């Protein structure tokens, strides 16, 4: 199993980034996927979740209206489009495969997002 995030970097406040998470080693379309983030000195927090088909999504209140989670099951990839970025969005962003009753959850290695002028 592998989850490989990419797309992080340094961006100015008000800017945009698109994170990608490429999955391999499992049947991607069978799993709910999420993005989490962890800022220095803070606990890891759930940012967004998308169902297996992509029909339903959920967001943390802090990112609603600014971030969009999506997935392409043909490409085994989940995305996080981040717009109107704020300094408080600075964190390491992690892709997460949700656990099921039979299979454990799994984390990617993370990608750093820094919002600063």
C-alpha positions in Angstrom: 0.0 0.0 0.0 1.2 3.5 -0.9 -0.2 6.9 -0.6 2.1 9.6 -2.1 1.1 13.2 -1.7 2.4 16.0 -3.8 1.7 19.7 -4.7 2.6 21.4 -1.4 4.8 24.4 -1.3 5.1 28.1 -0.3 2.2 30.4 -1.3 1.2 33.9 -0.5 -2.0 34.6 1.5 -5.0 34.5 -0.9 -3.2 32.1 -3.2 -4.1 28.6 -4.3 -2.6 25.2 -4.3 -3.8 21.8 -5.5 -2.6 18.7 -3.5 -2.7 15.3 -5.1 -2.5 11.9 -3.4 -1.6 9.0 -5.7 -2.7 5.6 -4.3 -1.4 2.2 -5.2 -1.4 -1.3 -3.8 -5.2 -1.5 -3.0 -8.5 -1.1 -4.7 -8.8 2.7 -4.4 -12.4 3.0 -5.4 -13.5 0.8 -2.5 -12.3 3.2 0.2 -13.4 6.5 1.7 -10.5 9.0 1.5 -9.7 12.0 3.6 -7.2 14.8 4.0 -5.9 15.8 7.4 -3.4 18.4 8.4 -1.1 19.1 11.3 0.3 22.4 12.2 3.4 22.7 14.5 2.5 22.1 18.1 -1.1 21.2 17.3 -3.0 17.9 16.9 -3.7 16.4 13.5 -7.1 17.6 12.3 -9.5 16.3 9.7 -9.8 18.7 6.8 -12.1 16.9 4.2 -13.6 13.5 3.4 -14.9 12.1 0.2 -17.0 8.9 -0.3 -16.0 6.1 -2.5 -17.9 7.3 -5.5 -17.2 11.0 -4.8 -20.8 11.9 -4.6 -20.6 13.1 -1.0 -18.0 15.3 0.7 -17.5 16.8 4.1 -15.3 19.7 5.3 -14.0 21.2 8.5 -15.7 24.5 9.2 -12.4 26.2 8.9 -12.0 25.3 5.2 -15.6 25.3 4.0 -16.1 27.4 0.9 -12.3 27.5 0.3 -11.2 23.9 -0.1 -12.6 21.2 -2.4 -11.9 17.5 -2.2 -12.3 15.4 -5.3 -11.2 12.0 -6.6 -10.5 10.3 -9.9 -11.0 6.5 -9.4 -9.6 5.8 -12.9 -6.4 7.5 -11.8 -6.4 6.2 -8.2 -5.9 9.8 -7.1 -7.6 12.1 -4.6 -7.1 15.8 -4.7 -7.5 18.8 -2.4 -8.0 22.2 -4.2 -7.2 24.9 -1.7 -8.2 28.5 -2.6 -8.0 31.8 -0.6 -5.3 30.3 1.5 -4.6 31.9 4.9 -1.5 31.8 7.1 -3.4 29.5 9.5 -3.7 26.9 6.8 0.1 26.3 7.1 0.6 22.7 8.1 1.7 19.3 6.8 -1.2 17.8 4.9 -1.7 14.1 4.9 -3.7 11.8 2.7 -5.6 9.1 4.6 -7.3 5.9 3.6 -10.2 5.3 6.0 -10.3 2.0 7.8 -13.0 -0.6 7.3 -14.2 -3.3 9.6 -11.6 -5.6 8.0 -8.8 -3.3 6.9 -6.7 -0.8 8.8 -6.4 2.8 7.9 -3.3 4.1 6.1 -1.4 7.4 6.0 0.7 9.1 3.4 4.0 10.7 4.3 2.6 14.2 4.1 3.3 17.4 2.1 4.2 20.7 3.6 2.0 23.7 2.8 3.3 27.1 4.0 1.2 30.3 3.5 3.3 33.4 4.1 4.1 36.7 2.5 
